Amino acid sequence: KLQFLYFIGSSSLSLSLFIKKNNNNNMGFLDADILYPSLKDQKNAHKRKRLVQGPKSSFLDVKCPSCFQVTTVFSHASTVVVCASCSTVLAQPAGGKARLTPGSSFRTKNE
């Protein structure tokens, strides 16, 4: 239920229309909290559209499943990454992000 309130300006006879919702705190379909966006929305947003701009890419420490040596790999690697000691394929390019081989574990590197 919407209530329509009409106000007439004192200096002009222009008519302004204000829509007042009932005392519901539920946000509608197109409403969004611009000042305090949710963390989930910020993670899915484009890198230039976030509240604080930043890249989605990072460097990963990938552990080889056969020899357990740790190798640093870029998350969006565009070439095949192999292990230095046993030459096992660790990551393959997959359009955007690099696809890690099954069985290899990884962690993101902190700055």
C-alpha positions in Angstrom: 0.0 0.0 0.0 1.4 3.3 -1.0 0.3 6.7 0.2 0.6 9.7 -2.2 1.4 13.0 -0.6 1.0 16.2 -2.7 2.9 19.4 -1.8 2.5 22.8 -3.4 5.6 25.0 -3.4 5.1 28.5 -1.9 7.0 30.4 -4.7 5.6 28.5 -7.6 2.5 26.4 -8.3 4.5 23.4 -9.3 3.2 20.1 -8.0 5.6 17.6 -6.4 4.7 14.0 -5.9 6.2 12.1 -3.0 5.6 8.4 -2.5 5.7 7.3 1.1 5.8 3.7 2.0 4.2 2.3 5.1 6.4 1.7 8.1 8.2 -1.3 6.5 12.0 -1.5 6.7 12.1 -4.1 3.9 13.9 -2.9 0.9 12.2 -3.2 -2.4 13.3 -4.8 -5.6 15.3 -1.9 -7.0 16.4 -0.4 -3.7 20.0 -0.8 -2.7 22.0 0.5 0.3 24.5 2.7 -1.5 26.3 3.9 1.6 26.8 0.4 3.1 26.9 -2.2 0.4 27.1 -5.8 1.4 30.4 -7.7 1.3 28.9 -10.2 -1.1 27.9 -7.5 -3.6 31.4 -5.9 -3.4 33.2 -9.2 -4.1 31.0 -9.7 -7.3 31.4 -6.2 -8.5 33.8 -5.2 -11.3 37.2 -4.0 -10.0 36.5 -0.4 -11.0 32.9 -0.3 -9.7 33.7 -1.3 -6.1 33.7 1.1 -3.2 37.5 0.8 -3.0 39.0 -0.1 -6.3 41.3 -3.0 -6.5 42.2 -6.0 -8.7 40.6 -9.4 -8.4 43.9 -11.1 -9.3 46.5 -12.3 -6.9 49.6 -14.5 -6.6 49.1 -18.1 -5.3 51.5 -20.5 -3.6 50.7 -23.8 -5.2 52.0 -27.1 -3.8 52.9 -29.7 -6.3 50.9 -33.0 -5.7 53.8 -35.2 -6.5 56.9 -33.6 -5.0 55.3 -31.2 -2.5 57.4 -28.2 -3.7 55.8 -24.8 -3.4 55.7 -22.6 -6.6 54.3 -19.1 -6.9 51.7 -18.8 -9.7 49.7 -15.8 -10.9 46.0 -16.4 -10.6 45.3 -15.2 -14.1 48.3 -17.0 -15.7 48.2 -17.0 -19.5 50.8 -19.8 -20.0 51.1 -23.3 -18.7 52.9 -23.4 -15.3 55.0 -26.5 -14.6 56.8 -27.6 -11.4 60.5 -26.7 -11.5 61.7 -30.0 -10.0 59.4 -32.7 -11.4 57.9 -30.8 -14.4 54.3 -31.7 -13.4 51.7 -29.3 -14.9 50.4 -27.1 -12.0 48.2 -24.6 -13.8 46.7 -24.2 -17.3 45.2 -21.0 -18.8 41.4 -21.1 -18.9 40.3 -17.8 -20.5 40.3 -15.7 -17.4 41.7 -17.4 -14.3 44.2 -20.2 -14.5 42.8 -23.7 -13.8 44.9 -25.6 -11.2 45.5 -29.3 -11.6 43.4 -31.6 -9.4 45.1 -32.6 -6.2 47.3 -29.5 -5.9 46.6 -27.3 -2.9 47.1 -23.5 -2.9 46.9 -20.4 -0.7 46.9 -16.7 -1.6 50.0 -14.7 -0.9 49.7 -11.6 1.3 51.4 -8.4 0.3 
